[in-house]
């Protein structure tokens, strides 16, 4: 059974009751095809079954993306500190110039 998802692609789906009855076959199909399975309960998405290799790939990708986000935050924080220091220096310079002019 195929259920259209929000992201406009079709995925193999199984009812949770079918999973209970045919877990061995479903897992075997998953291992053979590598195709993830959407488990539904009462017609609503409940869980995904994915093969171990795909899951580990996704976990590694998420860790990598998390590292990129942390790095970008650090770069932004350093940039903000530089801007704040520059503003202080500029204010000091302007005040000194006013004092010199008066």
C-alpha positions in Angstrom: 0.0 0.0 0.0 1.4 3.5 -0.9 0.5 6.6 1.0 1.3 10.1 -0.5 3.4 12.0 2.1 3.6 15.7 2.6 6.9 15.8 0.7 5.3 14.5 -2.5 6.9 11.1 -2.7 5.5 7.6 -2.3 6.8 5.2 0.3 6.0 1.6 1.1 3.5 1.5 4.0 2.3 -1.1 6.3 -0.5 -1.1 8.9 0.8 -1.7 12.4 -1.4 -4.8 12.6 0.4 -6.2 9.5 3.7 -5.4 11.1 2.6 -7.4 14.2 1.5 -10.4 12.0 4.3 -10.3 9.4 7.3 -8.7 11.1 9.7 -11.3 9.8 8.6 -10.9 6.2 8.5 -7.1 6.4 12.0 -7.0 7.9 13.3 -9.4 5.3 11.8 -7.2 2.5 13.4 -4.2 4.1 16.8 -5.8 4.2 16.5 -7.0 0.6 15.2 -3.8 -0.9 16.6 -1.2 1.4 13.3 0.7 1.0 12.0 2.3 4.2 8.6 1.4 5.4 6.0 3.8 6.9 4.0 2.2 9.7 0.5 3.6 10.1 -2.0 3.3 12.9 -5.6 4.2 12.3 -4.6 5.6 8.9 -2.1 8.0 10.3 1.7 7.8 10.1 3.2 6.4 13.3 6.8 5.3 12.6 9.4 4.5 10.0 11.2 1.3 9.6 14.6 1.8 8.0 17.6 -0.5 7.5 20.5 -0.2 9.8 22.9 1.2 7.1 20.4 4.0 6.2 19.8 4.9 9.8 23.5 5.1 10.6 24.0 7.2 7.4 21.3 9.6 8.5 22.7 9.8 12.1 26.2 10.6 10.7 24.7 13.2 8.4 22.8 14.8 11.2 25.9 14.9 13.4 27.8 16.6 10.5 25.1 19.1 10.0 24.9 19.8 13.8 28.7 20.5 13.7 28.3 22.9 10.8 25.5 24.7 12.7 27.7 25.0 15.8 30.6 26.3 13.7 28.4 28.9 12.1 27.1 30.1 15.4 30.7 30.4 16.7 31.6 32.4 13.6 28.6 34.7 14.1 29.4 35.2 17.8 33.0 36.2 17.0 31.7 38.6 14.2 29.3 40.2 16.7 32.1 40.7 19.2 34.2 42.3 16.5 31.4 44.6 15.6 30.8 45.6 19.2 34.5 46.3 19.7 34.6 48.4 16.5 31.6 50.4 17.7 33.3 51.1 21.0 36.5 52.2 19.2 34.6 54.4 16.8 32.7 56.1 19.7 35.9 56.7 21.5 37.5 58.1 18.4 34.6 60.4 17.8 34.6 61.6 21.4 38.4 62.3 21.2 37.9 64.2 18.0 35.2 66.3 19.6 37.5 67.0 22.6 40.3 68.0 20.2 38.0 70.3 18.2 36.7 72.2 21.2 
